[in-house]
Amino acid sequence: MKKTITLLTLILFSSIGLAQNGPQINFEAIDNTIDYGKVKNTENGNRDFIFTNTGNAPLLITNVSSTSGCTFPSKPNEAIMPGKTGKITVKYNMAPGPIRKTITVESNAVNYEEGRIALKIKGEVITN
């Protein structure tokens, strides 16, 4: 019995030690993707990726970039405190055709490898 209690205690403390401490970012968008659907080229191309810091330390978004010249992301300038929400706004230039773009977010989040998160937008822009 004493060995069982010792083993259970050891397992409990080991699992607590393995828990991730630090900032954690969780996005509301399923699969970190926003689907514009079919939109007219006269519509506003702004969309927001809403996220929450579910960790226990301030979350810092250090960089947000796109490899495409038609997608313009913007990031929060202040740290997002634990339990608080923030947003990354993406403006697409609404050129007619399919939308398939990736935005890379760099942060100090511990729940993503090296704090890098890929956000995606998809859809199709049609003319009037």
N, CA, C and O of each residue as an XYZ file, in Angstrom:
512
protein
N       0.824     -1.198      0.000
C       0.000      0.000      0.000
C       0.867      1.260      0.000
O       0.581      2.227     -0.706
N       1.927      1.228      0.802
C       2.810      2.375      0.889
C       3.473      2.645     -0.464
O       3.658      3.801     -0.846
N       3.831      1.583     -1.187
C       4.461      1.738     -2.498
C       3.470      2.333     -3.499
O       3.854      3.136     -4.349
N       2.204      1.943     -3.403
C       1.182      2.463     -4.312
C       0.977      3.955     -4.095
O       0.883      4.721     -5.054
N       0.909      4.360     -2.852
C       0.730      5.783     -2.540
C       1.948      6.575     -3.014
O       1.795      7.664     -3.569
N       3.125      6.058     -2.809
C       4.341      6.729     -3.255
C       4.345      6.869     -4.777
O       4.702      7.920     -5.308
N       3.947      5.803     -5.473
C       3.904      5.827     -6.933
C       2.890      6.854     -7.431
O       3.187      7.619     -8.348
N       1.699      6.879     -6.840
C       0.677      7.840     -7.243
C       1.126      9.276     -6.980
O       0.864     10.165     -7.791
N       1.790      9.505     -5.869
C       2.304     10.838     -5.550
C       3.350     11.266     -6.574
O       3.353     12.409     -7.030
N       4.235     10.344     -6.928
C       5.263     10.638     -7.918
C       4.644     10.967     -9.275
O       5.094     11.896     -9.945
N       3.626     10.224     -9.688
C       2.947     10.474    -10.959
C       2.247     11.833    -10.932
O       2.299     12.565    -11.921
N       1.605     12.180     -9.841
C       0.924     13.458     -9.709
C       1.900     14.619     -9.862
O       1.638     15.551    -10.622
N       3.023     14.570     -9.147
C       3.992     15.657     -9.240
C       4.663     15.704    -10.604
O       5.009     16.788    -11.073
N       4.853     14.584    -11.244
C       5.441     14.560    -12.586
C       4.498     15.217    -13.586
O       4.942     15.982    -14.443
N       3.209     14.930    -13.489
C       2.255     15.513    -14.434
C       2.109     17.014    -14.231
O       1.894     17.741    -15.201
N       2.218     17.489    -13.013
C       2.164     18.924    -12.747
C       3.386     19.604    -13.357
O       3.275     20.703    -13.899
N       4.533     18.971    -13.275
C       5.756     19.526    -13.836
C       5.729     19.596    -15.351
O       6.394     20.452    -15.935
N       4.978     18.718    -16.006
C       4.916     18.695    -17.451
C       3.897     19.687    -18.026
O       3.888     19.933    -19.232
N       3.060     20.246    -17.189
C       2.059     21.206    -17.671
C       2.780     22.426    -18.237
O       3.811     22.845    -17.711
N       2.232     22.994    -19.313
C       2.866     24.146    -19.946
C       2.557     25.412    -19.167
O       1.398     25.782    -18.983
N       3.605     26.060    -18.717
C       3.461     27.346    -18.053
C       3.853     28.434    -19.028
O       4.801     28.276    -19.797
N       3.131     29.530    -18.999
C       3.422     30.642    -19.884
C       2.189     31.032    -20.662
O       1.104     30.505    -20.417
N       2.344     31.954    -21.604
C       1.211     32.393    -22.406
C       0.777     31.324    -23.403
O       1.613     30.610    -23.957
N      -0.510     31.217    -23.626
C      -1.062     30.287    -24.616
C      -2.101     31.035    -25.441
O      -2.932     31.766    -24.903
N      -2.040     30.841    -26.748
C      -2.951     31.542    -27.644
C      -3.920     30.536    -28.253
O      -3.511     29.498    -28.773
N      -5.207     30.857    -28.181
C      -6.248     30.009    -28.757
C      -7.194     30.889    -29.565
O      -7.792     31.834    -29.050
N      -7.312     30.546    -30.854
C      -8.145     31.313    -31.774
C      -9.563     30.771    -31.814
O      -9.775     29.566    -31.682
N     -10.550     31.671    -31.999
C     -11.950     31.268    -32.115
C     -12.238     30.592    -33.446
O     -13.091     29.708    -33.518
N     -11.535     30.997    -34.506
C     -11.787     30.456    -35.847
C     -11.398     28.978    -35.894
O     -10.311     28.598    -35.458
N     -12.290     28.162    -36.422
C     -12.030     26.728    -36.539
C     -10.835     26.524    -37.455
O     -10.773     27.102    -38.540
N      -9.891     25.710    -37.022
C      -8.659     25.433    -37.766
C      -7.880     26.705    -38.089
O      -7.115     26.732    -39.053
N      -8.065     27.746    -37.299
C      -7.390     29.032    -37.501
C      -7.617     29.576    -38.911
O      -6.729     30.199    -39.494
N      -8.812     29.337    -39.452
C      -9.151     29.739    -40.814
C     -10.423     30.577    -40.824
O     -11.407     30.238    -40.167
N     -10.391     31.673    -41.578
C     -11.596     32.473    -41.813
C     -11.991     32.276    -43.267
O     -11.186     32.461    -44.180
N     -13.248     31.898    -43.463
C     -13.783     31.682    -44.806
C     -14.605     32.911    -45.193
O     -15.650     33.174    -44.597
N     -14.143     33.646    -46.170
C     -14.876     34.809    -46.671
C     -16.144     34.367    -47.402
O     -17.109     35.125    -47.499
N     -16.134     33.123    -47.918
C     -17.234     32.674    -48.752
C     -17.149     33.388    -50.093
O     -16.069     33.813    -50.503
N     -18.278     33.523    -50.776
C     -18.316     34.291    -52.029
C     -18.675     35.728    -51.676
O     -19.753     35.999    -51.146
N     -17.763     36.641    -51.974
C     -17.974     38.048    -51.653
C     -17.757     38.889    -52.903
O     -16.985     38.523    -53.788
N     -18.451     40.021    -52.960
C     -18.302     40.937    -54.090
C     -17.035     41.770    -53.911
O     -16.616     42.058    -52.789
N     -16.446     42.144    -55.018
C     -15.213     42.923    -54.953
C     -15.425     44.331    -54.397
O     -14.453     45.041    -54.138
N     -16.663     44.739    -54.211
C     -16.955     46.052    -53.637
C     -17.067     45.998    -52.113
O     -17.172     47.042    -51.468
N     -17.046     44.795    -51.528
C     -17.172     44.653    -50.076
C     -15.857     44.976    -49.372
O     -14.785     44.980    -49.976
N     -15.977     45.244    -48.084
C     -14.826     45.494    -47.232
C     -14.069     44.176    -47.052
O     -14.681     43.149    -46.756
N     -12.760     44.195    -47.227
C     -11.958     42.973    -47.110
C     -11.406     42.720    -45.725
O     -10.550     41.849    -45.570
N     -11.861     43.446    -44.702
C     -11.342     43.267    -43.344
C     -12.015     42.095    -42.638
O     -13.234     41.931    -42.687
N     -11.193     41.291    -41.984
C     -11.691     40.206    -41.132
C     -10.802     40.162    -39.896
O      -9.619     40.496    -39.961
N     -11.383     39.743    -38.757
C     -10.653     39.682    -37.491
C     -10.489     38.249    -37.016
O     -11.453     37.486    -36.964
N      -9.274     37.893    -36.674
C      -8.993     36.642    -35.980
C      -8.992     36.972    -34.493
O      -8.082     37.641    -34.003
N     -10.007     36.507    -33.779
C     -10.131     36.757    -32.343
C      -9.442     35.618    -31.600
O      -9.608     34.448    -31.944
N      -8.671     35.972    -30.579
C      -7.964     34.960    -29.798
C      -8.022     35.308    -28.321
O      -8.309     36.442    -27.939
N      -7.741     34.298    -27.496
C      -7.691     34.465    -26.047
C      -6.363     33.933    -25.536
O      -5.868     32.911    -26.010
N      -5.794     34.629    -24.573
C      -4.607     34.130    -23.884
C      -5.101     33.226    -22.763
O      -5.557     33.711    -21.727
N      -5.013     31.923    -22.963
C      -5.479     30.960    -21.970
C      -4.349     30.497    -21.054
O      -4.531     29.576    -20.258
N      -3.202     31.124    -21.163
C      -2.063     30.769    -20.319
C      -2.051     31.568    -19.038
O      -3.046     32.173    -18.639
N      -0.875     31.552    -18.395
C      -0.757     32.221    -17.102
C       0.317     33.315    -17.100
O       0.837     33.680    -16.046
N       0.643     33.836    -18.293
C       1.613     34.919    -18.423
C       1.185     35.810    -19.594
O       0.412     35.372    -20.446
N       1.673     37.046    -19.649
C       1.311     37.942    -20.752
C       1.733     37.370    -22.113
O       2.825     36.821    -22.263
N       0.842     37.513    -23.091
C       1.086     37.049    -24.457
C       1.557     38.230    -25.300
O       0.912     39.279    -25.328
N       2.680     38.055    -25.983
C       3.222     39.097    -26.847
C       3.189     38.617    -28.288
O       3.758     37.575    -28.614
N       2.531     39.368    -29.142
C       2.543     39.115    -30.580
C       3.686     39.969    -31.122
O       3.579     41.195    -31.152
N       4.770     39.342    -31.547
C       5.946     40.098    -31.965
C       5.939     40.456    -33.443
O       6.523     41.466    -33.835
N       5.279     39.636    -34.277
C       5.249     39.920    -35.701
C       4.071     39.198    -36.338
O       3.708     38.096    -35.928
N       3.485     39.825    -37.335
C       2.429     39.216    -38.142
C       2.766     39.555    -39.590
O       2.920     40.724    -39.941
N       2.879     38.525    -40.427
C       3.278     38.792    -41.809
C       2.519     37.902    -42.779
O       1.988     36.850    -42.421
N       2.491     38.362    -44.009
C       1.879     37.627    -45.109
C       2.872     37.593    -46.251
O       3.604     38.557    -46.476
N       2.897     36.493    -46.969
C       3.785     36.397    -48.117
C       3.163     37.028    -49.349
O       3.811     37.135    -50.390
N       1.918     37.443    -49.238
C       1.190     38.014    -50.369
C       1.098     39.523    -50.239
O       0.886     40.050    -49.146
N       1.261     40.219    -51.363
C       1.141     41.670    -51.358
C      -0.287     42.169    -51.330
O      -0.521     43.374    -51.245
N      -1.261     41.244    -51.402
C      -2.667     41.662    -51.401
C      -3.335     41.418    -50.044
O      -4.541     41.618    -49.898
N      -2.550     40.984    -49.057
C      -3.068     40.710    -47.723
C      -2.262     41.528    -46.723
O      -1.034     41.448    -46.686
N      -2.972     42.323    -45.907
C      -2.308     43.233    -44.988
C      -2.766     42.961    -43.551
O      -3.843     43.411    -43.159
N      -1.968     42.233    -42.759
C      -2.352     41.949    -41.373
C      -1.863     43.043    -40.420
O      -0.869     43.719    -40.686
N      -2.572     43.201    -39.321
C      -2.125     44.103    -38.263
C      -2.280     43.399    -36.921
O      -3.191     42.593    -36.733
N      -1.383     43.710    -35.992
C      -1.329     43.006    -34.711
C      -1.583     43.961    -33.555
O      -1.477     45.178    -33.709
N      -1.920     43.403    -32.398
C      -2.048     44.252    -31.212
C      -0.668     44.754    -30.784
O       0.321     44.027    -30.891
N      -0.604     45.976    -30.307
C       0.672     46.561    -29.878
C       0.983     46.282    -28.422
O       2.142     46.348    -28.011
N      -0.025     45.973    -27.645
C       0.144     45.734    -26.211
C       0.106     44.238    -25.911
O      -0.435     43.455    -26.691
N       0.678     43.850    -24.784
C       0.616     42.462    -24.326
C      -0.834     42.112    -23.985
O      -1.588     42.948    -23.486
N      -1.206     40.869    -24.261
C      -2.535     40.374    -23.914
C      -2.391     39.594    -22.609
O      -1.695     38.580    -22.555
N      -3.042     40.067    -21.581
C      -2.918     39.456    -20.260
C      -3.684     38.133    -20.203
O      -4.593     37.913    -21.003
N      -3.322     37.245    -19.257
C      -4.028     35.964    -19.128
C      -5.536     36.165    -18.975
O      -5.990     36.992    -18.185
N      -6.299     35.389    -19.748
C      -7.753     35.451    -19.708
C      -8.368     36.519    -20.595
O      -9.587     36.558    -20.760
N      -7.550     37.381    -21.163
C      -8.049     38.468    -22.007
C      -8.022     38.063    -23.481
O      -7.321     37.131    -23.877
N      -8.807     38.789    -24.283
C      -8.868     38.509    -25.713
C      -8.174     39.620    -26.489
O      -7.981     40.731    -25.994
N      -7.810     39.287    -27.711
C      -7.202     40.241    -28.619
C      -7.629     39.897    -30.032
O      -8.383     38.948    -30.246
N      -7.146     40.669    -30.999
C      -7.496     40.366    -32.383
C      -6.352     40.722    -33.313
O      -5.563     41.633    -33.060
N      -6.298     39.975    -34.385
C      -5.400     40.249    -35.495
C      -6.308     40.533    -36.681
O      -7.089     39.676    -37.096
N      -6.202     41.733    -37.219
C      -7.047     42.125    -38.341
C      -6.295     41.874    -39.643
O      -5.116     42.204    -39.778
N      -7.014     41.276    -40.599
C      -6.453     41.011    -41.916
C      -7.300     41.769    -42.928
O      -8.525     41.652    -42.940
N      -6.632     42.550    -43.779
C      -7.322     43.254    -44.863
C      -6.870     42.622    -46.172
O      -5.682     42.590    -46.494
N      -7.850     42.119    -46.919
C      -7.583     41.551    -48.238
C      -8.024     42.569    -49.275
O      -9.049     43.224    -49.087
N      -7.272     42.723    -50.377
C      -7.569     43.804    -51.323
C      -8.757     43.523    -52.248
O      -9.083     44.370    -53.080
N      -9.404     42.387    -52.133
C     -10.642     42.040    -52.841
C     -10.480     42.017    -54.356
O     -11.389     42.425    -55.080
N      -9.347     41.550    -54.840
C      -9.157     41.333    -56.274
C      -9.982     40.110    -56.686
O      -9.959     39.101    -55.981
N     -10.704     40.171    -57.799
C     -11.535     39.038    -58.226
C     -10.714     37.750    -58.380
O      -9.595     37.755    -58.892
N     -11.317     36.651    -57.916
C     -10.675     35.343    -58.004
C     -10.681     34.644    -56.656
O     -11.232     35.161    -55.684
N     -10.069     33.472    -56.598
C     -10.043     32.716    -55.345
C      -9.128     33.361    -54.307
O      -8.133     34.002    -54.647
N      -9.481     33.180    -53.047
C      -8.666     33.655    -51.924
C      -8.089     32.414    -51.250
O      -8.836     31.552    -50.788
N      -6.783     32.322    -51.194
C      -6.088     31.251    -50.477
C      -4.784     31.853    -49.970
O      -3.766     31.810    -50.662
N      -4.812     32.413    -48.769
C      -3.647     33.104    -48.229
C      -3.348     32.612    -46.818
O      -4.237     32.181    -46.083
N      -2.062     32.691    -46.463
C      -1.616     32.314    -45.124
C      -0.921     33.506    -44.483
O      -0.126     34.200    -45.116
N      -1.238     33.724    -43.218
C      -0.633     34.784    -42.423
C       0.141     34.096    -41.301
O      -0.394     33.208    -40.637
N       1.374     34.492    -41.087
C       2.197     33.892    -40.036
C       2.255     34.830    -38.838
O       2.578     36.012    -38.959
N       1.933     34.269    -37.681
C       1.969     35.018    -36.426
C       3.146     34.504    -35.604
O       3.297     33.299    -35.405
N       3.970     35.421    -35.134
C       5.078     35.079    -34.250
C       4.772     35.642    -32.866
O       4.426     36.813    -32.714
N       4.908     34.773    -31.858
C       4.537     35.167    -30.504
C       5.405     34.421    -29.492
O       6.288     33.643    -29.853
N       5.127     34.679    -28.224
C       5.792     33.940    -27.162
C       4.887     32.830    -26.608
O       5.106     32.351    -25.495
N       3.883     32.424    -27.372
C       2.952     31.366    -26.935
C       3.686     30.033    -26.818
O       4.448     29.653    -27.708
N       3.452     29.332    -25.722
C       4.125     28.052    -25.488
C       3.362     26.869    -26.078
O       3.898     25.761    -26.124
N       2.129     27.075    -26.530
C       1.339     25.953    -27.052
C       1.503     25.774    -28.559
O       0.815     24.941    -29.149
N       2.384     26.523    -29.191
C       2.740     26.343    -30.600
C       4.257     26.287    -30.693
O       4.955     27.017    -29.990
N       4.763     25.425    -31.558
C       6.199     25.277    -31.710
C       6.830     26.611    -32.107
O       6.438     27.230    -33.097
N       7.806     27.035    -31.323
C       8.509     28.303    -31.497
C       7.568     29.506    -31.502
O       7.958     30.585    -31.948
N       6.344     29.344    -31.017
C       5.382     30.449    -30.947
C       4.855     30.905    -32.295
O       4.279     31.988    -32.397
N       5.043     30.093    -33.337
C       4.583     30.454    -34.695
C       3.238     29.791    -34.982
O       3.050     28.593    -34.773
N       2.318     30.610    -35.465
C       0.974     30.135    -35.770
C       0.638     30.536    -37.200
O       0.874     31.675    -37.603
N       0.087     29.601    -37.962
C      -0.351     29.896    -39.329
C      -1.856     30.154    -39.298
O      -2.632     29.306    -38.858
N      -2.254     31.326    -39.768
C      -3.657     31.669    -39.933
C      -3.965     31.640    -41.425
O      -3.105     31.964    -42.244
N      -5.173     31.259    -41.777
C      -5.517     31.155    -43.181
C      -6.819     31.889    -43.480
O      -7.743     31.922    -42.667
N      -6.861     32.473    -44.673
C      -8.121     33.011    -45.190
C      -8.391     32.323    -46.518
O      -7.481     31.986    -47.276
N      -9.678     32.129    -46.767
C     -10.068     31.490    -48.027
C     -11.396     32.064    -48.462
O     -12.087     32.727    -47.690
N     -11.743     31.802    -49.707
C     -13.022     32.281    -50.248
C     -12.866     32.579    -51.713
O     -11.933     32.117    -52.370
N     -13.814     33.375    -52.222
C     -13.771     33.768    -53.607
C     -14.371     35.157    -53.748
O     -15.450     35.444    -53.231
N     -13.643     36.014    -54.462
C     -14.117     37.368    -54.742
C     -14.710     37.361    -56.144
O     -14.067     36.956    -57.113
N     -15.966     37.826    -56.223
C     -16.658     37.883    -57.517
C     -16.930     39.344    -57.874
O     -16.978     40.209    -56.999
N     -17.104     39.604    -59.156
C     -17.441     40.963    -59.584
C     -18.953     41.138    -59.527
O     -19.699     40.159    -59.507
N     -19.390     42.369    -59.502
C     -20.829     42.678    -59.375
C     -21.636     42.030    -60.442
O     -22.856     42.190    -60.476
